[in-house]
Each structure stands twice: as C-alpha cells, then as structure tokens.
C-alpha cells in the first residue's frame, strides 16, 4: 500500500462504510481514538451515500472535545447534505429532490424488479427502497440488515448490475450508482463523490491540493472512483484495518 506524505495537507476526506467502519456498523474504539488524535491536528470530512442518521448510528464511539468536533464535517447522501458542529450538529444545506422526482425513482425500482423477475429475500430488515430526501437508496436485505446477512446475499444472490441496467432505461436523467455491499443509490445527475469534494472546497475553504481522500472503492466502477477526476490525492484501502495503518503512519509523520 502506497501512503503519501501528509505534508501540506489541511484536510483528510474519508468514505465511511468499508473505510472508517464496516458496512453500517459502529466505529470501533481503536478507530475512535485514532480519529480523535487526527482531529486535534487537522480537519476531517466524511462523505457517504448514507443518510445523516446512519452517521449518528455508526460514530457514537467518537468522544471528542468541542474543538475536535469543530474540525469534523459530515457530507451524507453523497454530499447533498452538509453538517457541521457548533454546540450541536447543524445541517447547513440540503439539495432536496422534489417529491415527484423521488416518487418516479421509487416507481422505477418496482418496474425494474418486475422486468427482470427479481424477488426480495424472504427475510428483510427494514425498508428496501428508502427515500432519503436528496437520494433514493435500494438496500437488498433492508436498511438495517446485519453485515453477515448482507455479505451472504452479495456472495450468492447479488443481481444489482441487472437491476441497474433495467433501472437506467426509466431514469436517464438521474445518476444510478452501486455503492456498499447491497445498495444502489439514485441521485440527480452530477451527484457523486467528486461533487462532495467540490462541496468541501466551497464550504470549508480547503483547496483540492490541500486534501487527501481515503476510500475502499477507488477502483474503476467503485463509488469512490469519481473523486479522481477532481485531482485530489487518494489513498486506496481495503478495509478499516488498513485505514488505521494509514492514519498511524500520518500521526507518526506529524510527530505524535
């Protein structure tokens, strides 16, 4: 794994699932401790396809001072929302789709399922097609499915490429992406993690050359791949364990 120098950087941007935490799983205590040390030294932004509520569920282990939290920025639903901390977490903006747009997407999922004869798993864990306001997300086993259930589905029943192909003919004006283990995200055109990087630049005042992005899906077709077109320096990791290795390296470089 190639780890670039952190010299000259003011902000680290992260993917969430598979990078900072396992898919829709809480941050562990070791990662929380490392993040706290990083936040004492520089700014951190997290860009995820998940809703803000998912950030709340996955990051409770992050016990930081007010000063540290003021260095942390959340960009849920692929950067279409932005939260920062003052004396509480505050939503600064939300690029909401219209009710009509969201209904069209939900209806199109049903048509796509019918077109390919897709059947949902016998046991579901919460909503399968979730309206997140700025994004509509399909989660094959339900939004709250345990990680082991999702991994098993991906290994034996994953038909997302077929669903996406069927979906795209109904939604040519939208962006259709396949992040995570069991998900498909639908947003307006142009909404991807490159959009999120530019929102960081605009709203936090840190230029792209002053950032580095860490993600587990930077490969062609991965949901982090779009950041590459911004010119941001990137570090590809396979899982949160590798992310810890990268962050420990940077802490050592910073003299911790």
Secondary structure, 3 states (H helix, E strand, C coil): CCCCCCCCCCEEEECCECCCECCCCCCCHHHHHHHHHHHCCCEEEEECCCCHHHHHHHCCCCCCCHHHHCCEEEEHHHHCEEEEECCCEEEEEECCCCHHHHHHHHHHHHHHHHHHCCCCCCCCCCCCEEECCCCEEEECCCCCCCHHHHHHHHHHHCCHHHHHHHHHCCCCCEEEECCCCCEEEEEECCCCHHHHHHHHHHHHCCCHHHEEEEECCCCCCCCCHHHHHHCCEEEECCCHHHHHHHHHHHHHHCCC
